């Protein structure tokens, strides 16, 4: 059984948190998570850091997430321009990664 599959409980929590801590960003994801970060520190920020530090072009990245919809905690990664794959749960994430690796034939940069 999922705790909040329709986001109703967390949407209420988010509204309260948005009022209490306006200096932070509150995003919802999956069926249980609530991400609270400093404004501007989100998955797009992480994508840009990977690009800058590792030298990997955003066009070469793939992001896998369950909350790629507007307002979801994975949406900033999609907005950053990364090819994004929507999944339902950790098991599907595992299958997607295994499939990508099989298609790449173990190729490395």
PDB file as gemmi writes it, atoms N, CA and C in Angstrom:
CRYST1    1.000    1.000    1.000  90.00  90.00  90.00 P 1                      
ATOM      1  N   UNK A   1       0.844  -1.184   0.000  1.00  0.00           N  
ATOM      2  CA  UNK A   1       0.000   0.000   0.000  1.00  0.00           C  
ATOM      3  C   UNK A   1       0.887   1.246   0.000  1.00  0.00           C  
ATOM      4  N   UNK A   2       0.544   2.181  -0.818  1.00  0.00           N  
ATOM      5  CA  UNK A   2       1.318   3.407  -0.916  1.00  0.00           C  
ATOM      6  C   UNK A   2       0.737   4.450   0.033  1.00  0.00           C  
ATOM      7  N   UNK A   3       1.641   5.225   0.632  1.00  0.00           N  
ATOM      8  CA  UNK A   3       1.241   6.181   1.654  1.00  0.00           C  
ATOM      9  C   UNK A   3       0.441   7.353   1.087  1.00  0.00           C  
ATOM     10  N   UNK A   4       0.865   7.883  -0.045  1.00  0.00           N  
ATOM     11  CA  UNK A   4       0.212   9.079  -0.583  1.00  0.00           C  
ATOM     12  C   UNK A   4       0.239   9.063  -2.111  1.00  0.00           C  
ATOM     13  N   UNK A   5      -0.387   8.048  -2.731  1.00  0.00           N  
ATOM     14  CA  UNK A   5      -0.267   7.896  -4.182  1.00  0.00           C  
ATOM     15  C   UNK A   5      -0.875   9.029  -4.993  1.00  0.00           C  
ATOM     16  N   UNK A   6      -1.839   9.752  -4.433  1.00  0.00           N  
ATOM     17  CA  UNK A   6      -2.477  10.841  -5.182  1.00  0.00           C  
ATOM     18  C   UNK A   6      -1.949  12.219  -4.778  1.00  0.00           C  
ATOM     19  N   UNK A   7      -0.891  12.251  -3.955  1.00  0.00           N  
ATOM     20  CA  UNK A   7      -0.217  13.487  -3.542  1.00  0.00           C  
ATOM     21  C   UNK A   7      -1.067  14.374  -2.621  1.00  0.00           C  
ATOM     22  N   UNK A   8      -2.227  13.942  -2.207  1.00  0.00           N  
ATOM     23  CA  UNK A   8      -3.126  14.781  -1.409  1.00  0.00           C  
ATOM     24  C   UNK A   8      -2.501  15.195  -0.077  1.00  0.00           C  
ATOM     25  N   UNK A   9      -1.921  14.243   0.645  1.00  0.00           N  
ATOM     26  CA  UNK A   9      -1.329  14.560   1.953  1.00  0.00           C  
ATOM     27  C   UNK A   9      -0.131  15.485   1.797  1.00  0.00           C  
ATOM     28  N   UNK A  10       0.740  15.156   0.824  1.00  0.00           N  
ATOM     29  CA  UNK A  10       1.955  15.955   0.660  1.00  0.00           C  
ATOM     30  C   UNK A  10       1.677  17.322   0.052  1.00  0.00           C  
ATOM     31  N   UNK A  11       0.622  17.451  -0.731  1.00  0.00           N  
ATOM     32  CA  UNK A  11       0.261  18.763  -1.273  1.00  0.00           C  
ATOM     33  C   UNK A  11      -0.129  19.692  -0.129  1.00  0.00           C  
ATOM     34  N   UNK A  12      -0.858  19.152   0.833  1.00  0.00           N  
ATOM     35  CA  UNK A  12      -1.224  19.936   2.022  1.00  0.00           C  
ATOM     36  C   UNK A  12       0.031  20.305   2.818  1.00  0.00           C  
ATOM     37  N   UNK A  13       0.931  19.327   2.983  1.00  0.00           N  
ATOM     38  CA  UNK A  13       2.189  19.591   3.703  1.00  0.00           C  
ATOM     39  C   UNK A  13       2.995  20.670   2.980  1.00  0.00           C  
ATOM     40  N   UNK A  14       3.078  20.581   1.652  1.00  0.00           N  
ATOM     41  CA  UNK A  14       3.837  21.539   0.864  1.00  0.00           C  
ATOM     42  C   UNK A  14       3.285  22.952   1.047  1.00  0.00           C  
ATOM     43  N   UNK A  15       1.968  23.092   1.033  1.00  0.00           N  
ATOM     44  CA  UNK A  15       1.350  24.411   1.204  1.00  0.00           C  
ATOM     45  C   UNK A  15       1.739  25.027   2.553  1.00  0.00           C  
ATOM     46  N   UNK A  16       1.728  24.218   3.595  1.00  0.00           N  
ATOM     47  CA  UNK A  16       2.114  24.700   4.928  1.00  0.00           C  
ATOM     48  C   UNK A  16       3.601  25.066   4.945  1.00  0.00           C  
ATOM     49  N   UNK A  17       4.446  24.198   4.393  1.00  0.00           N  
ATOM     50  CA  UNK A  17       5.891  24.439   4.380  1.00  0.00           C  
ATOM     51  C   UNK A  17       6.250  25.661   3.529  1.00  0.00           C  
ATOM     52  N   UNK A  18       5.552  25.858   2.414  1.00  0.00           N  
ATOM     53  CA  UNK A  18       5.801  27.037   1.583  1.00  0.00           C  
ATOM     54  C   UNK A  18       5.582  28.326   2.376  1.00  0.00           C  
ATOM     55  N   UNK A  19       4.609  28.316   3.243  1.00  0.00           N  
ATOM     56  CA  UNK A  19       4.331  29.480   4.095  1.00  0.00           C  
ATOM     57  C   UNK A  19       5.346  29.621   5.231  1.00  0.00           C  
ATOM     58  N   UNK A  20       5.705  28.500   5.847  1.00  0.00           N  
ATOM     59  CA  UNK A  20       6.606  28.523   7.004  1.00  0.00           C  
ATOM     60  C   UNK A  20       8.065  28.794   6.645  1.00  0.00           C  
ATOM     61  N   UNK A  21       8.502  28.285   5.492  1.00  0.00           N  
ATOM     62  CA  UNK A  21       9.918  28.417   5.115  1.00  0.00           C  
ATOM     63  C   UNK A  21      10.038  28.882   3.651  1.00  0.00           C  
ATOM     64  N   UNK A  22       9.616  30.126   3.372  1.00  0.00           N  
ATOM     65  CA  UNK A  22       9.594  30.605   1.990  1.00  0.00           C  
ATOM     66  C   UNK A  22      10.983  30.716   1.344  1.00  0.00           C  
ATOM     67  N   UNK A  23      12.023  30.701   2.150  1.00  0.00           N  
ATOM     68  CA  UNK A  23      13.378  30.781   1.591  1.00  0.00           C  
ATOM     69  C   UNK A  23      13.851  29.448   1.019  1.00  0.00           C  
ATOM     70  N   UNK A  24      13.056  28.405   1.194  1.00  0.00           N  
ATOM     71  CA  UNK A  24      13.388  27.076   0.687  1.00  0.00           C  
ATOM     72  C   UNK A  24      12.419  26.672  -0.416  1.00  0.00           C  
ATOM     73  N   UNK A  25      12.875  25.763  -1.251  1.00  0.00           N  
ATOM     74  CA  UNK A  25      12.044  25.168  -2.301  1.00  0.00           C  
ATOM     75  C   UNK A  25      11.522  23.835  -1.780  1.00  0.00           C  
ATOM     76  N   UNK A  26      10.230  23.608  -1.913  1.00  0.00           N  
ATOM     77  CA  UNK A  26       9.616  22.347  -1.490  1.00  0.00           C  
ATOM     78  C   UNK A  26       9.049  21.675  -2.740  1.00  0.00           C  
ATOM     79  N   UNK A  27       9.543  20.465  -3.026  1.00  0.00           N  
ATOM     80  CA  UNK A  27       9.088  19.723  -4.203  1.00  0.00           C  
ATOM     81  C   UNK A  27       8.653  18.323  -3.781  1.00  0.00           C  
ATOM     82  N   UNK A  28       7.678  17.791  -4.516  1.00  0.00           N  
ATOM     83  CA  UNK A  28       7.147  16.469  -4.229  1.00  0.00           C  
ATOM     84  C   UNK A  28       7.616  15.492  -5.303  1.00  0.00           C  
ATOM     85  N   UNK A  29       7.768  14.232  -4.912  1.00  0.00           N  
ATOM     86  CA  UNK A  29       8.167  13.222  -5.881  1.00  0.00           C  
ATOM     87  C   UNK A  29       7.709  11.843  -5.447  1.00  0.00           C  
ATOM     88  N   UNK A  30       7.616  10.945  -6.409  1.00  0.00           N  
ATOM     89  CA  UNK A  30       7.245   9.575  -6.097  1.00  0.00           C  
ATOM     90  C   UNK A  30       5.941   9.509  -5.328  1.00  0.00           C  
ATOM     91  N   UNK A  31       5.860   8.544  -4.433  1.00  0.00           N  
ATOM     92  CA  UNK A  31       4.639   8.416  -3.630  1.00  0.00           C  
ATOM     93  C   UNK A  31       4.873   8.759  -2.168  1.00  0.00           C  
ATOM     94  N   UNK A  32       6.123   9.088  -1.808  1.00  0.00           N  
ATOM     95  CA  UNK A  32       6.395   9.372  -0.395  1.00  0.00           C  
ATOM     96  C   UNK A  32       7.292  10.574  -0.159  1.00  0.00           C  
ATOM     97  N   UNK A  33       8.052  11.021  -1.127  1.00  0.00           N  
ATOM     98  CA  UNK A  33       9.106  11.988  -0.823  1.00  0.00           C  
ATOM     99  C   UNK A  33       8.641  13.443  -0.857  1.00  0.00           C  
ATOM    100  N   UNK A  34       9.304  14.222  -0.026  1.00  0.00           N  
ATOM    101  CA  UNK A  34       9.189  15.672  -0.004  1.00  0.00           C  
ATOM    102  C   UNK A  34      10.621  16.186   0.057  1.00  0.00           C  
ATOM    103  N   UNK A  35      11.057  16.882  -0.991  1.00  0.00           N  
ATOM    104  CA  UNK A  35      12.411  17.433  -1.029  1.00  0.00           C  
ATOM    105  C   UNK A  35      12.365  18.880  -0.574  1.00  0.00           C  
ATOM    106  N   UNK A  36      13.237  19.240   0.350  1.00  0.00           N  
ATOM    107  CA  UNK A  36      13.339  20.621   0.815  1.00  0.00           C  
ATOM    108  C   UNK A  36      14.793  21.036   0.640  1.00  0.00           C  
ATOM    109  N   UNK A  37      15.008  22.045  -0.200  1.00  0.00           N  
ATOM    110  CA  UNK A  37      16.364  22.513  -0.486  1.00  0.00           C  
ATOM    111  C   UNK A  37      16.384  24.031  -0.507  1.00  0.00           C  
ATOM    112  N   UNK A  38      17.595  24.580  -0.435  1.00  0.00           N  
ATOM    113  CA  UNK A  38      17.731  26.016  -0.655  1.00  0.00           C  
ATOM    114  C   UNK A  38      17.277  26.310  -2.073  1.00  0.00           C  
ATOM    115  N   UNK A  39      16.673  27.464  -2.282  1.00  0.00           N  
ATOM    116  CA  UNK A  39      16.223  27.835  -3.627  1.00  0.00           C  
ATOM    117  C   UNK A  39      17.400  27.771  -4.593  1.00  0.00           C  
ATOM    118  N   UNK A  40      17.150  27.184  -5.747  1.00  0.00           N  
ATOM    119  CA  UNK A  40      18.184  27.080  -6.763  1.00  0.00           C  
ATOM    120  C   UNK A  40      19.074  25.857  -6.633  1.00  0.00           C  
ATOM    121  N   UNK A  41      18.971  25.144  -5.512  1.00  0.00           N  
ATOM    122  CA  UNK A  41      19.756  23.919  -5.326  1.00  0.00           C  
ATOM    123  C   UNK A  41      18.804  22.747  -5.560  1.00  0.00           C  
ATOM    124  N   UNK A  42      18.738  22.319  -6.802  1.00  0.00           N  
ATOM    125  CA  UNK A  42      17.838  21.235  -7.167  1.00  0.00           C  
ATOM    126  C   UNK A  42      18.552  20.315  -8.147  1.00  0.00           C  
ATOM    127  N   UNK A  43      17.828  19.458  -8.805  1.00  0.00           N  
ATOM    128  CA  UNK A  43      18.470  18.488  -9.694  1.00  0.00           C  
ATOM    129  C   UNK A  43      19.053  19.153 -10.939  1.00  0.00           C  
ATOM    130  N   UNK A  44      18.516  20.284 -11.365  1.00  0.00           N  
ATOM    131  CA  UNK A  44      19.134  21.025 -12.476  1.00  0.00           C  
ATOM    132  C   UNK A  44      20.500  21.550 -12.036  1.00  0.00           C  
ATOM    133  N   UNK A  45      20.582  22.032 -10.824  1.00  0.00           N  
ATOM    134  CA  UNK A  45      21.861  22.491 -10.264  1.00  0.00           C  
ATOM    135  C   UNK A  45      22.868  21.339 -10.288  1.00  0.00           C  
ATOM    136  N   UNK A  46      22.425  20.152  -9.864  1.00  0.00           N  
ATOM    137  CA  UNK A  46      23.302  18.982  -9.861  1.00  0.00           C  
ATOM    138  C   UNK A  46      23.742  18.591 -11.265  1.00  0.00           C  
ATOM    139  N   UNK A  47      22.845  18.672 -12.214  1.00  0.00           N  
ATOM    140  CA  UNK A  47      23.173  18.362 -13.614  1.00  0.00           C  
ATOM    141  C   UNK A  47      24.251  19.319 -14.116  1.00  0.00           C  
ATOM    142  N   UNK A  48      24.087  20.593 -13.823  1.00  0.00           N  
ATOM    143  CA  UNK A  48      25.082  21.582 -14.265  1.00  0.00           C  
ATOM    144  C   UNK A  48      26.429  21.384 -13.570  1.00  0.00           C  
ATOM    145  N   UNK A  49      26.406  20.977 -12.313  1.00  0.00           N  
ATOM    146  CA  UNK A  49      27.662  20.675 -11.608  1.00  0.00           C  
ATOM    147  C   UNK A  49      28.367  19.483 -12.244  1.00  0.00           C  
ATOM    148  N   UNK A  50      27.609  18.426 -12.581  1.00  0.00           N  
ATOM    149  CA  UNK A  50      28.201  17.273 -13.263  1.00  0.00           C  
ATOM    150  C   UNK A  50      28.844  17.706 -14.579  1.00  0.00           C  
ATOM    151  N   UNK A  51      28.139  18.540 -15.321  1.00  0.00           N  
ATOM    152  CA  UNK A  51      28.682  19.046 -16.583  1.00  0.00           C  
ATOM    153  C   UNK A  51      29.992  19.785 -16.356  1.00  0.00           C  
ATOM    154  N   UNK A  52      29.988  20.683 -15.375  1.00  0.00           N  
ATOM    155  CA  UNK A  52      31.154  21.528 -15.131  1.00  0.00           C  
ATOM    156  C   UNK A  52      32.336  20.753 -14.553  1.00  0.00           C  
ATOM    157  N   UNK A  53      32.073  19.880 -13.609  1.00  0.00           N  
ATOM    158  CA  UNK A  53      33.161  19.174 -12.918  1.00  0.00           C  
ATOM    159  C   UNK A  53      33.670  17.982 -13.732  1.00  0.00           C  
ATOM    160  N   UNK A  54      32.752  17.208 -14.316  1.00  0.00           N  
ATOM    161  CA  UNK A  54      33.161  16.002 -15.046  1.00  0.00           C  
ATOM    162  C   UNK A  54      33.372  16.245 -16.538  1.00  0.00           C  
ATOM    163  N   UNK A  55      32.897  17.387 -17.015  1.00  0.00           N  
ATOM    164  CA  UNK A  55      33.056  17.688 -18.427  1.00  0.00           C  
ATOM    165  C   UNK A  55      32.164  16.869 -19.337  1.00  0.00           C  
ATOM    166  N   UNK A  56      31.033  16.416 -18.821  1.00  0.00           N  
ATOM    167  CA  UNK A  56      30.083  15.649 -19.625  1.00  0.00           C  
ATOM    168  C   UNK A  56      29.009  16.603 -20.126  1.00  0.00           C  
ATOM    169  N   UNK A  57      28.817  16.628 -21.437  1.00  0.00           N  
ATOM    170  CA  UNK A  57      27.798  17.505 -22.018  1.00  0.00           C  
ATOM    171  C   UNK A  57      26.404  17.050 -21.594  1.00  0.00           C  
ATOM    172  N   UNK A  58      25.526  17.996 -21.361  1.00  0.00           N  
ATOM    173  CA  UNK A  58      24.149  17.680 -20.970  1.00  0.00           C  
ATOM    174  C   UNK A  58      23.496  16.784 -22.024  1.00  0.00           C  
ATOM    175  N   UNK A  59      23.838  16.992 -23.287  1.00  0.00           N  
ATOM    176  CA  UNK A  59      23.276  16.182 -24.369  1.00  0.00           C  
ATOM    177  C   UNK A  59      23.706  14.723 -24.271  1.00  0.00           C  
ATOM    178  N   UNK A  60      24.752  14.430 -23.537  1.00  0.00           N  
ATOM    179  CA  UNK A  60      25.230  13.048 -23.369  1.00  0.00           C  
ATOM    180  C   UNK A  60      24.658  12.388 -22.116  1.00  0.00           C  
ATOM    181  N   UNK A  61      23.933  13.118 -21.309  1.00  0.00           N  
ATOM    182  CA  UNK A  61      23.402  12.597 -20.049  1.00  0.00           C  
ATOM    183  C   UNK A  61      22.016  11.994 -20.250  1.00  0.00           C  
ATOM    184  N   UNK A  62      21.668  11.072 -19.355  1.00  0.00           N  
ATOM    185  CA  UNK A  62      20.326  10.512 -19.276  1.00  0.00           C  
ATOM    186  C   UNK A  62      19.906  10.581 -17.809  1.00  0.00           C  
ATOM    187  N   UNK A  63      18.710  11.063 -17.562  1.00  0.00           N  
ATOM    188  CA  UNK A  63      18.172  11.148 -16.208  1.00  0.00           C  
ATOM    189  C   UNK A  63      16.966  10.224 -16.119  1.00  0.00           C  
ATOM    190  N   UNK A  64      16.894   9.458 -15.050  1.00  0.00           N  
ATOM    191  CA  UNK A  64      15.785   8.535 -14.833  1.00  0.00           C  
ATOM    192  C   UNK A  64      15.092   8.948 -13.543  1.00  0.00           C  
ATOM    193  N   UNK A  65      13.784   9.211 -13.620  1.00  0.00           N  
ATOM    194  CA  UNK A  65      13.074   9.656 -12.426  1.00  0.00           C  
ATOM    195  C   UNK A  65      11.591   9.343 -12.475  1.00  0.00           C  
ATOM    196  N   UNK A  66      10.964   9.440 -11.321  1.00  0.00           N  
ATOM    197  CA  UNK A  66       9.539   9.136 -11.228  1.00  0.00           C  
ATOM    198  C   UNK A  66       8.672  10.378 -11.080  1.00  0.00           C  
ATOM    199  N   UNK A  67       9.280  11.555 -11.042  1.00  0.00           N  
ATOM    200  CA  UNK A  67       8.501  12.779 -10.844  1.00  0.00           C  
ATOM    201  C   UNK A  67       8.960  13.851 -11.834  1.00  0.00           C  
ATOM    202  N   UNK A  68       8.845  13.542 -13.119  1.00  0.00           N  
ATOM    203  CA  UNK A  68       9.306  14.442 -14.173  1.00  0.00           C  
ATOM    204  C   UNK A  68       8.252  15.469 -14.587  1.00  0.00           C  
ATOM    205  N   UNK A  69       7.151  15.518 -13.879  1.00  0.00           N  
ATOM    206  CA  UNK A  69       6.053  16.431 -14.171  1.00  0.00           C  
ATOM    207  C   UNK A  69       6.321  17.797 -13.532  1.00  0.00           C  
ATOM    208  N   UNK A  70       5.718  18.867 -14.064  1.00  0.00           N  
ATOM    209  CA  UNK A  70       5.899  20.194 -13.458  1.00  0.00           C  
ATOM    210  C   UNK A  70       5.579  20.161 -11.964  1.00  0.00           C  
ATOM    211  N   UNK A  71       6.496  20.662 -11.153  1.00  0.00           N  
ATOM    212  CA  UNK A  71       6.348  20.654  -9.701  1.00  0.00           C  
ATOM    213  C   UNK A  71       6.961  19.438  -9.048  1.00  0.00           C  
ATOM    214  N   UNK A  72       7.260  18.391  -9.826  1.00  0.00           N  
ATOM    215  CA  UNK A  72       7.879  17.187  -9.282  1.00  0.00           C  
ATOM    216  C   UNK A  72       9.347  17.420  -8.979  1.00  0.00           C  
ATOM    217  N   UNK A  73       9.891  16.649  -8.049  1.00  0.00           N  
ATOM    218  CA  UNK A  73      11.273  16.872  -7.636  1.00  0.00           C  
ATOM    219  C   UNK A  73      12.288  16.510  -8.715  1.00  0.00           C  
ATOM    220  N   UNK A  74      11.891  15.766  -9.740  1.00  0.00           N  
ATOM    221  CA  UNK A  74      12.790  15.434 -10.845  1.00  0.00           C  
ATOM    222  C   UNK A  74      12.648  16.400 -12.024  1.00  0.00           C  
ATOM    223  N   UNK A  75      11.630  17.219 -12.026  1.00  0.00           N  
ATOM    224  CA  UNK A  75      11.348  18.115 -13.144  1.00  0.00           C  
ATOM    225  C   UNK A  75      12.502  19.067 -13.476  1.00  0.00           C  
ATOM    226  N   UNK A  76      13.208  19.607 -12.479  1.00  0.00           N  
ATOM    227  CA  UNK A  76      14.326  20.492 -12.823  1.00  0.00           C  
ATOM    228  C   UNK A  76      15.388  19.831 -13.702  1.00  0.00           C  
ATOM    229  N   UNK A  77      15.614  18.547 -13.539  1.00  0.00           N  
ATOM    230  CA  UNK A  77      16.577  17.842 -14.390  1.00  0.00           C  
ATOM    231  C   UNK A  77      16.077  17.842 -15.832  1.00  0.00           C  
ATOM    232  N   UNK A  78      14.817  17.579 -16.015  1.00  0.00           N  
ATOM    233  CA  UNK A  78      14.226  17.588 -17.355  1.00  0.00           C  
ATOM    234  C   UNK A  78      14.327  18.989 -17.956  1.00  0.00           C  
ATOM    235  N   UNK A  79      14.030  20.009 -17.152  1.00  0.00           N  
ATOM    236  CA  UNK A  79      14.115  21.386 -17.624  1.00  0.00           C  
ATOM    237  C   UNK A  79      15.542  21.774 -18.008  1.00  0.00           C  
ATOM    238  N   UNK A  80      16.523  21.129 -17.415  1.00  0.00           N  
ATOM    239  CA  UNK A  80      17.932  21.428 -17.723  1.00  0.00           C  
ATOM    240  C   UNK A  80      18.322  20.905 -19.104  1.00  0.00           C  
ATOM    241  N   UNK A  81      17.451  20.123 -19.722  1.00  0.00           N  
ATOM    242  CA  UNK A  81      17.715  19.652 -21.065  1.00  0.00           C  
ATOM    243  C   UNK A  81      18.250  18.241 -21.162  1.00  0.00           C  
ATOM    244  N   UNK A  82      18.295  17.538 -20.048  1.00  0.00           N  
ATOM    245  CA  UNK A  82      18.771  16.164 -20.041  1.00  0.00           C  
ATOM    246  C   UNK A  82      17.688  15.251 -20.632  1.00  0.00           C  
ATOM    247  N   UNK A  83      18.102  14.290 -21.451  1.00  0.00           N  
ATOM    248  CA  UNK A  83      17.168  13.273 -21.904  1.00  0.00           C  
ATOM    249  C   UNK A  83      16.646  12.572 -20.654  1.00  0.00           C  
ATOM    250  N   UNK A  84      15.331  12.550 -20.490  1.00  0.00           N  
ATOM    251  CA  UNK A  84      14.735  12.046 -19.248  1.00  0.00           C  
ATOM    252  C   UNK A  84      13.805  10.881 -19.531  1.00  0.00           C  
ATOM    253  N   UNK A  85      13.879   9.874 -18.676  1.00  0.00           N  
ATOM    254  CA  UNK A  85      13.046   8.684 -18.798  1.00  0.00           C  
ATOM    255  C   UNK A  85      12.193   8.562 -17.542  1.00  0.00           C  
ATOM    256  N   UNK A  86      10.880   8.561 -17.744  1.00  0.00           N  
ATOM    257  CA  UNK A  86       9.927   8.426 -16.640  1.00  0.00           C  
ATOM    258  C   UNK A  86       9.842   6.967 -16.200  1.00  0.00           C  
ATOM    259  N   UNK A  87       9.916   6.728 -14.891  1.00  0.00           N  
ATOM    260  CA  UNK A  87       9.752   5.383 -14.328  1.00  0.00           C  
ATOM    261  C   UNK A  87       8.723   5.427 -13.204  1.00  0.00           C  
ATOM    262  N   UNK A  88       8.279   4.230 -12.794  1.00  0.00           N  
ATOM    263  CA  UNK A  88       7.286   4.130 -11.717  1.00  0.00           C  
ATOM    264  C   UNK A  88       7.910   3.940 -10.350  1.00  0.00           C  
ATOM    265  N   UNK A  89       9.014   3.179 -10.302  1.00  0.00           N  
ATOM    266  CA  UNK A  89       9.535   2.767  -9.000  1.00  0.00           C  
ATOM    267  C   UNK A  89      10.995   2.326  -9.143  1.00  0.00           C  
ATOM    268  N   UNK A  90      11.646   2.010  -8.034  1.00  0.00           N  
ATOM    269  CA  UNK A  90      13.056   1.588  -8.096  1.00  0.00           C  
ATOM    270  C   UNK A  90      13.293   0.365  -8.976  1.00  0.00           C  
ATOM    271  N   UNK A  91      12.358  -0.574  -8.972  1.00  0.00           N  
ATOM    272  CA  UNK A  91      12.540  -1.778  -9.791  1.00  0.00           C  
ATOM    273  C   UNK A  91      12.553  -1.434 -11.277  1.00  0.00           C  
ATOM    274  N   UNK A  92      11.662  -0.551 -11.680  1.00  0.00           N  
ATOM    275  CA  UNK A  92      11.658  -0.133 -13.085  1.00  0.00           C  
ATOM    276  C   UNK A  92      12.920   0.667 -13.412  1.00  0.00           C  
ATOM    277  N   UNK A  93      13.392   1.454 -12.469  1.00  0.00           N  
ATOM    278  CA  UNK A  93      14.648   2.190 -12.663  1.00  0.00           C  
ATOM    279  C   UNK A  93      15.782   1.204 -12.942  1.00  0.00           C  
ATOM    280  N   UNK A  94      15.841   0.144 -12.155  1.00  0.00           N  
ATOM    281  CA  UNK A  94      16.874  -0.876 -12.341  1.00  0.00           C  
ATOM    282  C   UNK A  94      16.789  -1.483 -13.738  1.00  0.00           C  
ATOM    283  N   UNK A  95      15.576  -1.812 -14.181  1.00  0.00           N  
ATOM    284  CA  UNK A  95      15.404  -2.415 -15.513  1.00  0.00           C  
ATOM    285  C   UNK A  95      15.819  -1.449 -16.618  1.00  0.00           C  
ATOM    286  N   UNK A  96      15.498  -0.184 -16.474  1.00  0.00           N  
ATOM    287  CA  UNK A  96      15.879   0.816 -17.482  1.00  0.00           C  
ATOM    288  C   UNK A  96      17.398   0.932 -17.559  1.00  0.00           C  
ATOM    289  N   UNK A  97      18.055   0.993 -16.405  1.00  0.00           N  
ATOM    290  CA  UNK A  97      19.524   1.095 -16.393  1.00  0.00           C  
ATOM    291  C   UNK A  97      20.149  -0.150 -17.016  1.00  0.00           C  
ATOM    292  N   UNK A  98      19.653  -1.317 -16.647  1.00  0.00           N  
ATOM    293  CA  UNK A  98      20.179  -2.556 -17.234  1.00  0.00           C  
ATOM    294  C   UNK A  98      19.996  -2.574 -18.750  1.00  0.00           C  
ATOM    295  N   UNK A  99      18.859  -2.093 -19.221  1.00  0.00           N  
ATOM    296  CA  UNK A  99      18.595  -2.050 -20.657  1.00  0.00           C  
ATOM    297  C   UNK A  99      19.534  -1.069 -21.355  1.00  0.00           C  
ATOM    298  N   UNK A 100      19.711   0.102 -20.769  1.00  0.00           N  
ATOM    299  CA  UNK A 100      20.623   1.080 -21.361  1.00  0.00           C  
ATOM    300  C   UNK A 100      22.036   0.521 -21.446  1.00  0.00           C  
ATOM    301  N   UNK A 101      22.494  -0.113 -20.379  1.00  0.00           N  
ATOM    302  CA  UNK A 101      23.842  -0.685 -20.380  1.00  0.00           C  
ATOM    303  C   UNK A 101      23.970  -1.803 -21.420  1.00  0.00           C  
ATOM    304  N   UNK A 102      22.947  -2.623 -21.545  1.00  0.00           N  
ATOM    305  CA  UNK A 102      22.982  -3.691 -22.543  1.00  0.00           C  
ATOM    306  C   UNK A 102      23.033  -3.117 -23.948  1.00  0.00           C  
ATOM    307  N   UNK A 103      22.263  -2.055 -24.194  1.00  0.00           N  
ATOM    308  CA  UNK A 103      22.261  -1.427 -25.514  1.00  0.00           C  
ATOM    309  C   UNK A 103      23.602  -0.776 -25.838  1.00  0.00           C  
ATOM    310  N   UNK A 104      24.247  -0.255 -24.813  1.00  0.00           N  
ATOM    311  CA  UNK A 104      25.552   0.369 -25.012  1.00  0.00           C  
ATOM    312  C   UNK A 104      26.656  -0.681 -25.116  1.00  0.00           C  
ATOM    313  N   UNK A 105      26.354  -1.909 -24.769  1.00  0.00           N  
ATOM    314  CA  UNK A 105      27.326  -2.991 -24.858  1.00  0.00           C  
ATOM    315  C   UNK A 105      28.503  -2.802 -23.935  1.00  0.00           C  
ATOM    316  N   UNK A 106      28.264  -2.115 -22.812  1.00  0.00           N  
ATOM    317  CA  UNK A 106      29.371  -1.893 -21.871  1.00  0.00           C  
ATOM    318  C   UNK A 106      30.335  -0.830 -22.338  1.00  0.00           C  
ATOM    319  N   UNK A 107      29.983  -0.067 -23.389  1.00  0.00           N  
ATOM    320  CA  UNK A 107      30.876   0.980 -23.903  1.00  0.00           C  
ATOM    321  C   UNK A 107      31.149   2.019 -22.828  1.00  0.00           C  
ATOM    322  N   UNK A 108      32.386   2.459 -22.782  1.00  0.00           N  
ATOM    323  CA  UNK A 108      32.792   3.475 -21.803  1.00  0.00           C  
ATOM    324  C   UNK A 108      33.372   4.659 -22.540  1.00  0.00           C  
ATOM    325  N   UNK A 109      33.290   5.810 -21.892  1.00  0.00           N  
ATOM    326  CA  UNK A 109      33.882   7.037 -22.446  1.00  0.00           C  
ATOM    327  C   UNK A 109      35.359   6.955 -22.421  1.00  0.00           C  
TER     328      UNK A 109                                                      
END                                                                             
